[in-house]
Amino acid sequence: MTPPHAATRIDVVVPAHQEADRIGACLAALDTAAIRLAIERPDVPVGITVVLDGCTDGTASVVARHHVRVLETAHVGVGRARSLGVAQALASGSADLTGRWLAHTDADSRVHADWLVQQADALADGSHVLVGAVVPDSADLDPEVFARWTVAHPPGAALGHVHGANLGVRADAYVALGGFDPVPEHEDVRLVERAHALGLRVAATTDLPVVTSGRFTGRTPGGYAEHLRRTYAP
């Protein structure tokens, strides 16, 4: 897989299950990042696909206020939801996947304004995968809990951790890796493990971390919320 010189398109995939309270902020942040990308990389279009994974709350109504592609599914779980979102995103646009980039975040997360530019730069640099960092939303945590998290995460400490809330994959590499496994959690970790095993270029950065929910009860049994609860709860 020869690295292209520049992105021809970026598609963002956001799985959502019962996220009416948080997905509005997620999509607003992505809108801001898309505007920044249009300024910095005017030749790179971006599309956003939201997978409504068995949502029975008001998530769909919030999503309808934004200019995004929507896919509704039964509650199939985050791994399958991400895969279905990618399939829909790749169904349109160029069939040449070497210039296409898949950026992944979560419905309870807010990306940095320069996040999509960062994703485009990763592709231009020849990366097949970009593993980014996340930080919990301090507004969700007791100050003492957030202080413990901060002490445990000096600069660079997040390197080596994989988060679906901040992950990018070149589209042809994604296909070569077999996509996300249809599992209820850790589909992101499994994909990156296969990328390493195949000798693909996996870049990692702690720049521009994604702010994600600091809740202790999440949407997957062993996801980031469970990690926070198990590690930092009083």
N, C-alpha and C positions, 0 to 999 in steps of 0.2 A: 504494500500500500504506500504509494509515493505521496508525500505531503503536498497539498496544493499551496498556492501562494496566498490565497485569501478565501474567506467564506463566500459562498454564493447564496446561502440562506441559513438562518438559525431558527430552529423550532423549539419552543419551550413546552414541556409537558408537565402538567400539574394534576396529580391525583387528589381527589377530595372525597372524604366521607364524613358527613355531618359536621361541616365547618362553616356554618352560617355566620358565626361570630368573628371569624378570622380571615376568611377568604377575600373579603373586600379589601383589607389592608394589603394582602398578598398581591392582588391584581393591580391595585393602585401603584405599588412599588414596581411591578413589572411594566406598567404603563410608563412610569418615569424612566426606567432603564431603556425601554424601546425608543423613547424620545431622544435620550442621550446617544444611543446607537445610531439613530438616523442623522444626528449631527456629526458624529465622529466617523461613521462608516455609512455614508448615504447610499452606497451601492449594495448594501447587505439588507435584504428584507428580513423581517422577523414575523413568525406566527406563534400564537399561543393556543394550546389545546388543553382544555380542562376536562378531566374525566370525572363525572359525577358518579361515584362508586356507591350505589345503593343509598343515595341521600334521600331521607324522608323529612328533613327539617327544611329550613329556608335557604339552603345553600344555592339551589338553582335560581331562586329569585335574585340573589345578590350577584351571581355570575351573569345573569341576563343584562345587567347594567353596563357590562364591559364588552368591548369588541373582541371576542375570542371565539374559537371553535369549541363546540361542546359535544361531548360524547357521554351518553347515559348508559350505565350498565347496572346489572344486579350487583349485590355486594360481593365482588369477586376477590377482594384483597388487593393490597398495594402492589405486589409484584405483577399480577395479571393486569391491573388497572394501568400501570405504567406502560406495559407492553402494548395494550390496546390503544393507548394514546399515541405512542410512537407510530404504530401501524397507520393510524388515521393521518397523522402529520405527514408521513412519508408518501402517502397515497397521492398527494398533490405536489407539484413542483418538479424540478429536474430529477431525472432518473439516474443521473451521475451523482453518486453519493459521496464522492471524495471531497466535494466542496460544501457538503451539508453537515451541520452540527446540531446535535440534540442536547439541549440544556434542560436540566431537571431541577425542580424545586418542589416544595410541599405547600399545601394550602394554609398551613399555620405559620408560614415563614415570610419574611420580607427581605428581598434582595437589595443590594447596594445599587445606587444609581448607575455606577459604571460596570455592573455585573455582566451585562451582555457584551460590552466592549471587551472585557476580560475574556469572555468565552470566545469571541471572534479572534482575539490575539492568540489564544491557545491553539486554535486551528492553524492560524498563519505561521506559528512557530513549529508546526509539524507534530504536535501532540495528538495522540489517538484518544486519550482520556485526560480529563482535568478533575482532580479531586480537590474540592474546596473545603473551607472550614465553616463551622457554625458557632454561634454564641447564643446562649439562652436570653430571652427577653427579661431584663432585670425587673420590669414592671410586674412580672408574674411570680417573682420569687421574694421571699422574706429577705431583707438586707443581709442577715447573717448567712443565709444559704448562698446568696450570690457572692458574698465575700469568700466563702469557702471555695466556690467554683473558680473565682478569680485567682486565688492563691495556687490552685491546682493547675492553672493554665497560663504559665508564663509564655513569653513569645516563643513560637515554634512548637509548643506542646501539642497542638492539634494535628501536627503532621503525622500521617500514618492512619488516621481515623477516616472512615468513609461514611458520608452522609448523603442520602438521596435528596436532601434539601439543597445541596450545593454540589452538583455533579454534571460534568459535560462529557459527551462522547461523540467522536466523529461517526457519521452515519454508516459508512462502510465498515468501520471497526465494530460498531454495534451489531451489524448483521453477521459479521464473521464470528463474533462472540456468542451468537445464538440468542441475543436479546436478554431481557430480564427473566429470571426463573419465576414461574407462577406460584410463588410462596407468600405466606402472610407477613414475612419480615425478612430483612437481610438480603433482599434481592440486589441491592446496591453493592454490598460487600462481595457477594458471589460474582457479580459481573467484573468487578475490579480484580478479584483474585484470578479470574480466567485471563484477563488482559495481561497481568504480570506473567502468568504461566506461558502465554503465547509469545512473550517477548515484545509486546506492544509498548509504545512510548507512553508511560503514565506519568503525567506531571502532577505535582501537588503544591498547593499554595495556602498560606494563611492570610493573604491579602484579601480585602473586601469580603469578610465573613458574612454569611447570611444570618440574620436575626431570626431565631425560631422560638416557638412557644416554650415557656419555662414550666408548663403544667406537669404535674406528676402522674396524671392519668391520660394516656394517649390513645391513638386509634389502632396501634398494633401492640401485641402483648410484650414484645421485647425491644421496642423502639427507643427513641431518644428520651421520651418521657419516663419510661421505666428506668433507663440509665440514670437520669437525674434523681429520681426518687430513691433508687437503691444506693446511690453514691453520696448524695448531698443532703438528703432529708434529715431533719433532726432525729 
